[in-house]
Amino acid sequence: MRYVQSVDLELLASLDALLAEGSVRRAARRLGVSEPAMSRRLTRLRDLAGDPLMVRAGRGLVPTPRALSLREPIRALLDQAGALFEPVALPLESLERTFVLRANDALVGTLAPLLADAVHREAPHVTLRFAPEGDAAPEPLREGRIDLDLGVLAYTSPEIKVQELFRDRMVGVVRKGHPLESGRLTLARLCAFPHVSASRRGRARGPIDALLDERGLAREVRLVVPTFYAAVFVAAGSDLVAVVPGRLASAVSAELGLSLLRLPQSLPALRAQQAWHPRQDADPAHRWLRDRILRTCRALAKGAPGS
């Protein structure tokens, strides 16, 4: 019979830090211990696992397949252990925490100002950090690199928790005085003017192009920009047409001198959601933030053209 040596949380935290940092020096700094101490912990971990776990690659360390298989269970154990010592009550006035939220620029621009004010009133020592939008992959949530994913999401991982925040519709925007401001707007007229397309992947085609294809129409995309905010600024200073989320268009139209065009044929509504990993489902601070985001989005939805 093989006897398993005891593994304490200190060793688990050390492996978690080594996996995150890829360096004994940086992992030691992260946990506030000396490099020799971290090296001794890595040796103990290797003995326990019967695997090198972290191997040299250039100036850093890379994980073995065995180490990668341990990443998520160790992260979950550490989170659960930390939750044991959290107070049941949530003193928002003294809560000090940074939440990392991932969202696209259109959602950040419309949600962040109101959310920041609401959060500061209730929890003045809480910081919100928005990370750039990426692919809707579960790894950042699983690994704790982000606390919430916000936007039009398409998660296929069954363990990820998802909640709808609001629905929005795409609208056209053009500068004041643009020919499309007057007269009956049809898809054919919309296609008669060149467009600017917003795509973080650099794609010229978007949801509107499938609608145009069904009607034997096509638009000329003269410019592709990475964000919706860039697209509305381009539309404000040119004859190009931009198709953007309705809430963003409503928020910036007056300041930029834009006219909003309700598309003659509606595109499917965009369903904005928030997603999180189940290990944070019962965390009081995380639950409070999710509720605050939901209430802020509901307030934004009132009177918006995309509702």
Secondary structure, DSSP 8 states (H G I E B T S, - for coil): --------HHHHHHHHHHHHHSSHHHHHHHHT--HHHHHHHHHHHHHHHTS--EEEETTEEEE-HHHHHHHHHHHHHHHHHHHHTS-SS--GGG--EEEEEE--HHHHHHHHHHHHHHHHHH-TTEEEEEE------SHHHHTTS-SEEEES-----TTSEEEEEEEE-EEEEEETT-GGGSS---HHHHHTS-EEEE-TT--S--HHHHHHHHTT----EEEEESSHHHHHHHHHTSS-EEEEEHHHHHHHHHHHTEEEE--SS----EEEEEEE-GGGTT-HHHHHHHHHHHHHHHHHHTT-TT-
